[in-house]
């Protein structure tokens, strides 16, 4: 639009020169042209090169080294336009009827300078309204009684500017430069080649041609209705089609130069690559699988450094967004405001690509399943958590975080998303608010549906340091299905049930692994009507009570049902510790304590199951008499080992009463005598008797 305004000014200057041609002889044409331009524009027309004329079959003038001065008083103002030459040809016979018809006007290598100074003054503003007044009077066919006497003399003054026709106007290899001292923004359009046609000032100005901007050629075809509206600061209708290899677009609306250049209308745009389009516009996006084809349509409003897109529909990759979005480029960083509804959004599509460096696998721990009496009885050390010396395992990426995008802009966005994927976590309808300022982003989960439940909370990402990111999360999830959530979040599918998960965590690091290693905070879990997958603890206890050590093995189809389970975890430096696991189900009470090394994905935890003679579930007594055999769970959390502490169970005096209540397979006196004999005597004697008994169970049949 700046381009059209500048062309209008040059066309007016050409019109003034055409008037001057009527006042022959030729010796005075040049002086009259300069005087006419001064009168009508308030600017100085400088013709530094030679001038040549033709008289038949049309009147023509060729001016070389021509310039039109910038705004008076504008410090350091460059010429509004300067050109190598201007060739003007006016039809002779229409002049006899006082009609100015420009057969041809060619601007050769013009350079337009459109400038805004620090106080907002524009180089294309004129010093007085004389010119606008004369145009208005000419359009109304009113007598120009207040106009200065035309220096041409004769009847030339009666020629009306409204009769000006530009049949064939062209710009040959032009340049347009725009700068705004208030923001420091600068733009340049080069290789401008345009053909214009103007039947009259009140008629459409048609234009077609091409130009180069930021290394790409843009072709365009448009019409401005009318030029006199622009000159008089009224909105003019604008229809424009333009295209480049990264963008095809059409605009139909209005344009104005009042106070500031502005446009408003329906914009339709299509790009084969949003990534290439953003790069062309000055924003390089991080490498990713996203930002492919884009299609957009809506109401576009633009004025210097401010743009809005309302009632918009934007299709990008697999997402359709509807709503409004605005961009303000007046600050240190562009500010984006948005209120959008999205059908779906997979953030993994836009995650920076780059192959993560995998850590070497840890050395495998010796199989914990007992295969000899010595293994069982020599492992009499008290069970307990042991998390130390873990080596790195595969899982967390060591690829450095790309935080540059956090500094690319500031944003305030309200999003409603039908389906949202973040990493391996999948969410259904999600309403969230994102605030990004000075590389610090706060995401508020207003209401999120996920894994059959709902969630609320806040996540902050601090990218103020170039080398590391700070993460804080305070999230509460209610009514969620534990197994699919934990499987997607941390690749654990050992826990099923429905309940509540609350976490408050903070961490900092240059990559995923470092972030996990520095996590601190707490996690609370409370689930009901679920199961521990991969181990059948009641069956394990029953086998032990029968002396069947072969029944200690586990299978993927095994599970331990529970009616209620609660636990509270504290997290410090990437180590999660728990001391109060409580699980209640018919015939089983289970407590537990231990640690999980989050960075290495290792678990070292002790379960203390107790098989009881009670069918009570929730609310059942926790101290019911039963056999208790501690089971150590250790190793990688995706494939842990289960090692029962049988020796500890045999040394527990309560085992005698437990066997009486539960181990009915030892019927009558034989069972009593067996237990009494096994557990009587000193420690050394009990150990020898236990060894002898267990050898019977383990010996080949």
N, C-alpha and C positions, 0 to 999 in steps of 0.2 A: 504494500500500500504506500509506503514511503516512495517507492519507485514511481507510482502513478502520480503522486502529488508533485514530485520534482518534474516529471514530464509536463504536467499542466503548466507549471511556471515557465518552462522553456517555450511551450507552445504560445503562451501569451507574449513572450518576448519576440517570437517569430511573427506574431500578428502585428505587433507594433512596427516591426521592420517592414511588413507588407504595406501598412498604411503609408509609411514614409516613401515607398516607391512611387506613390501617386504624385508626389511633389517633386517632379523633375525640374530642373536638370540634375544629372547624376552627381555633380560636384557636391550637392548638398544632401544626398541620400544618407550617407554615413552619419553625418551630424544629426540629421533629423531622426534617424533610428535610435541613436544614443539618447537624444532628448526625449523621445517618445517613451522609451523604456524607463527612463528616470521618472517621468511623469506618472506612469502607470504602476510602477512597482516600487518606487522609492530606492531603487538600487542603481549601481553604476554598471553600465554595459561597456566593457573594454574590448575594442577591436584592435589588437596589436599588430596584426598582419595585414597584407594587402587585400584590397577589395576589388572584385571584378563584376561586370554586369553583362546581361544579355537583354535584348528588347523584342525579339520576334523569333518564334511565334508566341512566346510568353515572356513576361518580364521576369528576370532572374537576377539574383545577387549571390555571390559566393564570398563569405567572410571567413578569414583565417585567424587562428589564434584568438578565439573569442572567450570571454569570461563574464560572469555576472557576479557582482560582489556579494559577500555574506552580509549578515545582519549588522547594521550600524551599531557601534558601541560594544559589540561582542568581542571580548579580548581574544586575540589570536585566531579570529574567525578566518577560515579559508573561503575561497570563492564558493558560492552556492553551486555553480556549475562552471566548468572550464572545458573547452573542447578544441580539438585541432582545427576543425573547420565546420561551418554551417552553410549548407547550400539550400537556397530558397527559390522556388519558381512559382509565380502567380499567374493565373489565367488572365489574358489581356481583355477579351471582350466582356466578361462579367464585370470588370472594373468600371466599364462605361455605365453600367447600371448600379454602380456603387456597391457591388458585392465582392468581397474578398474571398477568392477561391484559391487555396494553395494546392497547386498541382503536385508539388513535391517539396518535402522538407527533410533533409538528411543531416543528422548530427553525427559527425565523424569523431570517434574516440572521445566522447564526452566523459567527464568525471564529475559526479554529483557528490557534494559534501553536505550531509544532513546532520547537524550537530545540536546537542542540548547542553547548555552550560550548567554550572553548579547550582544556579538559582532557578533552573527550569526554563530559561529563555531558549527559544528554538531558532535556528538559522533560517528557517523557511517562513517565519513570521515577518510581516511587512511593517514599515515604520508608520504608515497611516492607512486610513480606510478609503482614500480617494479612489483607488483602483476598484475596490469592491463596490463602492457607490456607483461608479460609472457603469459597471457591469449590470447592477440591479436596474438602473435607469434604462440602459440599452435593452435589457430583457423586457421591460415594460413598455418599450417604444415611447418613453417620456422624453421631453426636451431636456437636453443636458445644459440647463441654464447656469448651473453653478460650476461648470467645468472651466478650467483655464483655457485661454485662447490657444488653439492648436498652432504650433509653430510652423506647420506646413502651409498654412494659409489656404485661400480658395475654398472649394467645396469639399475638401478632404475631411473636414470636421464632421460632415454629415454622414460619413461612412460609419455604420454601426458595428460595434464589436460582435453583436449577436449574429451578424451576417458572415462571420468568419467560418470558412470551411477548410478542413484539412483532409484532402483526399488520399494523400499518400505520404505518410510521415514514417520515417525509419530512424532507428538508432544503430549505428555501426560500431560494434566492439566497445560498448560503454562500460563504465564502472560506477557503482553506487556504494558510498561509504557512510555508515551510520555510527555515531558515537554518543554516549550519554555520560557526562562528567559526574553525575550524581551517583551512578553505580559502577562506573568504570567499564561498562559493557561496550563492545565494539563489534560491528559486523561489516562484511564486505561482500558485495556481489560483483562479479567480474564477467567478462565475455558476454555482455548484454547485447543481444541482437533482437530488435523488436520492430514490428510494423504496426503503425497506428492509423486509425481512421476516425475522423470527427466531422460529422455532417454539420453540427452547430454546437455552440457551448451548452445548449440545453438538451442536446441529443446524446445518445450513448457514445462513449469513447471505447472503441473496440481495439483490442491489442492481442497480438500473438507473437511468440518468439521463444527465446531460450536465454538462459544465463548460467553461470557457474557459481556454486557456493560450496565451500569446504571440499573442493576436489571432485564434485559431482556436477553433472550437467542437468539442469532442470528445464523442462519445456513447459510452456503455459499458453493458455488461450482464455481470454476473459473480456468482460465488458463492464464499464463503469458508467452509471447513469445517475446524474450527469456531471460533467466537469465543473459547471458553474455551482452546483451544490457543494462540492468540495471547497471551492474558492470562498464561498460564503458561509462556511462552517455548518452546513446542513448535512444530514446523513444522505449519502448517495447509495443507490443500489449497486451491489457488486456481485458479479457471477464469475467464478474463476475455476478453471481446471488446470491442474499441474501434475507433473509426474517426473520421477527419477527412478533409477534402478532399485531403490529401496523403498519407494513410496509412490502411490497413485492416490490423488485426492481431488475432491470437488468441494467448492464452497459457494453457497448462495445466501446472500444476506445484504447487509449494509455496511458502509464504511464512512468514517468522519475524521476530519483533521482538527475539530474544535478542541481547544485545550491540549489534547494529545491525540495521536493517531489511535484509532480504535475500530474494531470490526465486530459484528455480531451476526450470526446466521447458522444455518445447518451445515455441518462439516461431516463429510464421509471420507474415510481414509482406509487404505489397505496396504499392508506391507508384507512381503514374503519372509522377512526376518526382522523381528523387533530388535534383536541384538545389533544388527547392522544399522538399523534406523537410529537407535540411541547413540551408537558410536558416531554416526554422522552429525547428530545434534550436539555432541560434545561430552557424552557420558559413556565411558568404557565399562561394561558389565563384566563381572568375574566369569571365567569359563564355567559353563554348566550345560545341562541337557535342555534347559528351558529357553524362553524368549525366541520362539520360532514364529510362525505366521501370526499376524495380528490383523483384526478387522474392527473398525470403530465407527460409530455414528452417533451424533447428538448435537445439541445446541452449543456452539462455540462462541465465547466472548473473549476478546483480547484487547489489551491496551498495553502501553510500554511496561514490560517486566511483570505483567499480571495476566493470567490466562485461566479461564474456567470452562469446564465441559460438563453440562448438565443434561438431564434426561438422556444420559449416555448409555449405550450398549457396547461393550468392549469384549471381543473374543480373542483370547490369547492362549496358545497351546490347547489344553483341554478344558479351559475355564471360560465361562461367560459371566461377566460382571455388569451389573446395572446400577445406576445411581449418579452420583456427581463427584467430580474431582477438580481440584484447582491447584495452580502452581504460581508461586510468588517468588521472583528471582531478585528482589531488591535487597535482600540481606546478604550476610556473609556466605550463607548456603541457601540453595533453593528450599522453599517451604512448600510442602504438599499437604493439602487438606482433602480428606476423602470420606464419603459415606456411601458404601457399596454393599450390594448383595451379590454373593458369588455362588454359583452352582456347586463348585468343588475347587479345592486347592491342594495340590501336592507340593509341599515345600521342598521335598527331595529333588524335584525337577530343577530347582533353582540353587541347589547346593553346589558350591564350587567343586569342580572336578579336579582330581589329582590323586594319584594312587597312594593310599596310606601305606606307611612302612610297618609291616607286621612284625611283632616281637617274636622271638623264637619260643617254641613251646617249652613248658616247664618239664623237668624230669618227672616221670611218673612215680607216684608213691607206691610202695610195696602193697600188694593186695592185702586188704585187711581181713579177709575171710579166714577163719581158723581152719587149719588143716592138720593140726597135731595137738596132743594134750599139753605139751610144753608151751605152745602158742597161747593156749587159753589160760593156763595157771601162772605162767610167768608174767602175763600182762595184768598184774595185780596193782599197778600204780593207779592212784586215784584219777578218774577221768576228769577232764577239764579242757577248756579252750586253749588251743596252742596256735597262734597266728604269728609266725615270724619266718623270716628268710624266704618268703615266697618270691619266686622268679616271675618275670613278666610272661603273660600269656596272650594269645591272640584275642582280639575282641575290640578293644578301644583303639581308635585311630590315633596315630602320632603325627598326622598331617597338620601343619600349623593352621590355626584359624585365620581366615581371610576377613579382617575387620575393616578393610578399607571402605566397604559399602556403607558402614555406619556413619562415616564422615561425608558421604556424598550429598546428603540432604538432611533436613529436619522434616518431621511429619507428625500429623495428627490424623488418625484414621479410625473410623468406626466400621467394623466389618461384620457381616452376617453371612456365614459360610455353611452350605448344605453338608459338605463332607470335607474334612480337613485331615491331611496326613503330615505328621511331623516326625521325621526319622522313621522309626518302626511303629509309632503309636498312631492309631487311627481314631478319629473323632467324627461323630455325626454332627447334627446341627450345633453350630458354635457361634456365639455372639461375643465378640471381643473388641477391645479398644487398644490401639497402639499409639504410644507417644514417643517420638524420637527427637532428641535435642542434644546438640553438642556431643554426639557419639554415645549417648546414654539412652537406652531404649527400655520402656516399661510396657509390658503387655498385661492387660487386665482381662481375666476370663470372667466376663459378666455372667454367662450361663453356657455351659458346655454339656452336651450329651455324649457319653462315651461308655462303651462296654456295659450296656444295660443300665447304667446309672447316670449321675450328673456330677458336675464339678464346678468349683469356683476357686478363684485365687489370683495371685499376681506373680509374674516372672519378670525380673529385671536383668538386663545385659549391659554391663559396663565395658565399653570399648574405648575409653579415653586414653588408655595406654596402647601403643601400637603393637606391642609384643605379646600381650596377654589379655584375656577376657575375664571379667568378673561376673559370676552368675549367682543370683539369689532367687529362690523359689519358695512360695508359701501357698500351698494348694491343699484343698480338702475335696475328696471324692466320696460320694455316698451312693449306696446301692449298686456298687460295681461288681462285675464278675471277675474274680481274682485271676483265674487261670489264663484267659486270653490277654488280660492287661499285663500280667507279669511276663508272659511269654513274649509279647511285643516289646515291652519296655526293657527288660534285662535278660531275655532268653531263658527264663525259668518257667517251667510248666509243671512244677511239683505241688502246687497249691491250688485247690478249687474251692469255691464258695462265694457267697455274696455278702458284702459288708461295706466297711468304711476304711478309707486310707487317708491319713493326714500327714503331710510332710512339710518340714521347714528346713531348707538346706541352703548352704552357701559354699561357693568354691571359686577358685581362680587358677587359670592356666593358659598356656599357649596352644594347647591341643586337648583333645578329649581325654587322653590318659592323665595329663597333668591336672586337668579340672577334677576328674574323679579322685585322684590321689589327695586332693586338698579339701575334699568335701567335709563340712562340719554341720551339725544340726541334729534333728530328731525325726523319727518316723513312728507313727502309731498305726497299728492294724487291729481290726476287730471284724472277724468273719463268722458266719453262721451257716449251718447245713452244708458243710463242704467235706473235703477229703484231702489227705496228703497222698500224692500220687507216687507210685513206684515202690512202696513198701507197705506191707500188711503187718503192722506192729502187734495187734492182738494175736494173729496167727503165729508170729514169731515167738511171742511169749508162751503160747500154748505148746508149741513144739519144744521149747526149752523145759517147760514143766514136765513134758513127757520124756525128756532126755534125748530128744531128736535134734541133734546138732545139724543134721543135714537140712533141716527146715529153716535155716538162717539165711539162705540165699533169697534174693529179691528178683522180681520180674517187672517189666514195664506195666503189665496189667494189674499189678498189686495196688492196693490203696487202703488207707486207714480213714474210715469215715469219722466225722466229728459233728457234734451239735453246736459247739461253740469254741472259738479260738481267739485269744487276745495276746498281744505282745507289744512292748514298747522298746524302741531301739534308739540308742544314742550313737551319733556318728562323729568321729574325730579323726582328722587327717586321713580320710578315706577308709577307715576301719569302722564298721557298724557292729555294735555290741549290744547284746540283749541278756537280761537276767530273769525275766519274768514270764516266759512263754507258759501259757496255760491252755490246755486242750481238754475238752470234756466230751465224752461219748459213752453210750452204753458199754459196760464191761471194760472201759479203759479211761484212765486218767493219765494225762501226759504233761509233764513240765519240761522246761529246757533252758539252757543258757549257752552262750558261746559268742563267736565272732565271725564276721564275714569280711574278707579283704576285697573291697569293691574293685580296686584297680586290677588285681590279678585274677579276680573272679574265683576266689578260693573260699571255701567254707570250712570251719572247724567248730563244730557244735555238738553238744551232748544232749540227747533226748533221754528223759527219765520216764519211761512208760510204766504204768502200773495196771495190770489186769485185775479187776475187782469183781466181787460177787454181787453186782448191782446192775439193774437195767436203767438207772436214772441217767438222764442226759443233762440238759442245762439245769443248773441249780443243784446238781448232785453233790454229795459230800466229797471234798477233795482228799480227805485223809482216810478213806475206806481202806481196809486191810487188803493187801494184794501182793503179788510177786512183782518186784521191781528189778529190772535188768537194764542198767544204763547202756545206751547205744551211742557210740561216737560216729557222727556224720562228718566226713572229711574228704578233701580233694576238690577238684573243679566242680562248680555248682551245677554244670550241665551234666555231669556224670559222677556223682559222689559215691563214696564207699561207706558201708554201714558195718561197724565193728562192735558187736555186743561185748560187754564186760561181764562174762559169765563168772569169772573168779570172784568178782565183787558181789555178785548176787548170791553165790554159794556161801560167802562169809557173812551174809546178813541173817541174823537170828530170826527176823520176821518171815523169812522164807518158809520156815516150818509151819507157821500158821497159815501162810498163803497156800501152801500145798494141800493142807487139810481142807481148805475151803474150795479151791479150784481144781487141784489135781486129783479128782475122784478116781482117776485111773489106778492110783495106788490104794486099792481098797483094803479096808480093815487093818488088821494088825501088821500085815506085811508092809504096808505103806508107812505106818507109824514107826515101825522098827527100822525101816530103810532110812527114813529121815533122821531118826534119833541116832542111829549108828553113824550116818554120814556126818552129822554136825556135832557129835560129842567128842570129847578129848581136847588136847591142846592144838595149837595152830598147825604144828608140823604133822600131827596125826590126821587132822582134818584134810590137809592138803594131799596126803598120801591116799586117803580114802576117796577123795574126790577124783584123783587121777585114775584110781583103779576103776571107779564107776564109769567115768567118761570114756575110758578105753574100751569098755564093753559096748558103748554106743557107737564108737568110731571104728571098731574092728570089723573087718570084712565078714559078711554073712556067708 
